[in-house]
Amino acid sequence: MSPELNAAAAFAIAALATYLVTPLAIVIAVRAKFFDLPVGYKGHKQPTPYLGGTAIIVGVLAAVFSVLGVASVHWAIIAGAVCIWLMGTLDDRFNLRISFRTLVEAGIAVMLYATGRGWSVFHFGPADLALTIFWVVGVMNAFNLMDNMDGASATTAAVSAIGAGALALISGDYVLAPLAFAVAGACFGFLPRNLAKPARIFMGDGGSLLLGLLVARVTMAAVTRSYLGPSGVVVAALLVGIVIFDTTLVSVSRTRAGVPVLSGGRDHLTHRLARWLGTPRRVALALAATQFAVCGLTIGVAQAGIGWVLLAGGLMLLLGVTLIWQFERSALFGREPARPAQKPVPAAEPAAVSPAAPALGAVTTTLAVPIEESATLIPIRP
């Protein structure tokens, strides 16, 4: 098949596989009582199953092995993806130490660099290694921070991956393109149940860190072959511009408010947009449309030359600083006051589930959740 058809096939296989596996992931999470509970600053109203990241990695692997075959698979990034999915899933369950998480993330970045899959813009080993670690760890955690509202992380990751895949096709990297489009397809396969009302599953750290790693890799690879020096970094940064903006906005806002940067809160770009747009679906669509426009601009200036890339990067930086300043001053988009802490809501033993139900996508179980000393039956549907 042509490179373009290979990329389209990877997208379709990943989307279909993720969509079909998601109900099974929901059932497993329900039986294991593996929920994100509605406590503290979190906005959802009922315990919601984790393990969305499991469905996503299954979709990506199915697409990559189907389209590229075993011989052409990116084994280093596949090994890193499995490792970060496992760590993220364990973090969802046991709340791992930040220092341990960061060490694992940095170790994966070192592995990518050691296998020739990191940055090479300075042509000086230590500097390129430092940039690779900063990029991989930074992008992973930026997507992790963006996973604060239904659909936010998946939509931005999908569009960023499509942008990187398009650049890969343009530059002739026909092995990278299917991986990038597989990431995008897996995100699209996950979104229908994540954007349901209410959300039927969350990706958790097992999904957001995984997407961050994969997007970090495909953005590095998409620009390294064709764009040398600082222009390559600018192109990659624009491809993930929304999550960089969100991380910067949150860091500035919390620093100004005297709140620890790593604490949770409802001061993200998504929460501010939700006051204006109303629903997570509209917010996710706005994020996707904005990142799509930025990716389109990025691809255009990348073809025009280094001067245009640096000019676009400078203008986007100025726009980002201006928006952060305006957001912090605005009554509509400003920082939302912190909500009082809530006690965790315990989840009771779920009802039995028919083994055939996952394939049909029609499972319904109930959780007895004490709310104000009364038991309320909450349906959870995959």
C-alpha positions, 0 to 999 in steps of 0.5 A: 500500500502507499504510505498514505494508505498505511497511515490511514489503515493505522488510524482506522485499526487503532480507533476500532481496536480501542473502541472495542476494548474499552467496554472490557476495560470498564468491566475489569475496572468495575470488578476490581473496584478501580475507580476515580472517586469524586473528591476534592477539586474533581468535577465528576459526580460519581465513581468512574472506572479507570483503565482507559489507558489500557484500551488506548495502548491495545489500540496503538499496538494492534495498529502498529503491528498490523501495519508495520509488521514485527520487523519494522516496529519501533521496539524502543518506543514500544518498550517505553510505552508499555513501561509508562502505561504500567507505571501510570496504571499503578500510580492510579491505583497506589499513588506513587511518589512523584520522585519515582515517577520522574525517575522512570520518565527520565530513564525512558528519555535516556533510553530513547536518546541512547537508541538514536530516538532523541533530539540531535539539534546541538550536535553535542551529546550532553546538550542533546541528552538534556534536551531529550530528557526535558522534552520527554518528561515535560510533554508527558507531564503536560498531557498528564496535567491536561487530563483534567476534563473529559476529552481534553487530553485525548483530543489534543493528543490526537491532533498533535499526533496527526500534525506530526504524522503529516510532517512525517509523510511530507519528509518521507518517514513512512515508518513513523507516520503509521505510529503517529496516526495510530496514536490519533486513532486510539484517541478517537476510539477512546473519546465516545465513552469518555465524552458520554454524559456522564463519562463512562471511563477515564484514561487516568495516568496510565493513559495520559502519560502514555499519550504524552510519551508517544506524542513526545516521540513522534514530534521529535522524530517528525522534525529531526530529519528535516529541520536542524538546529533550534527550528526543529524544537520550535516546530515540535513545540508548536505541534503541542502548543496547547498543552504547553500553554496550559502547563505554563498558565497553571504554573504562573497562576498557582505561583501568583496565588501562593499555591504549590504548582504540583497541587490539583485545582480547577485553574486549567485552561479547560476549566476557564473555557468551560465557564464560557462554553458550558460543556466538556464536549464544547471545550474538547472541540475548542481545544482540538480546533485551536491545536488543529489551526496551530498544527496547520500553521506549523506545517506551512511555516516548516515548509517555508523555511527556518526564518518563517519557523522562528517568526511563527514561534516568536509570535506564538510566544508573544500571543501566549504571554498576552493570553496568560496575562489577560486570563489572570486579569479576566473575571470570566477566565480568571482563577477559580477559588479553591473548593473545600475538600471532600471526603472520599466516597466509598464504592460498594461491591458491584453486581455480577456482570455477564461474561458476554456483555463486554462484546455487546457494549451493554453492561449495566452495574450499580454501585451503592454509594452513601451520600448524606447518609442515604444510599443512592444507586448509580448506574455505570455503563460501558 
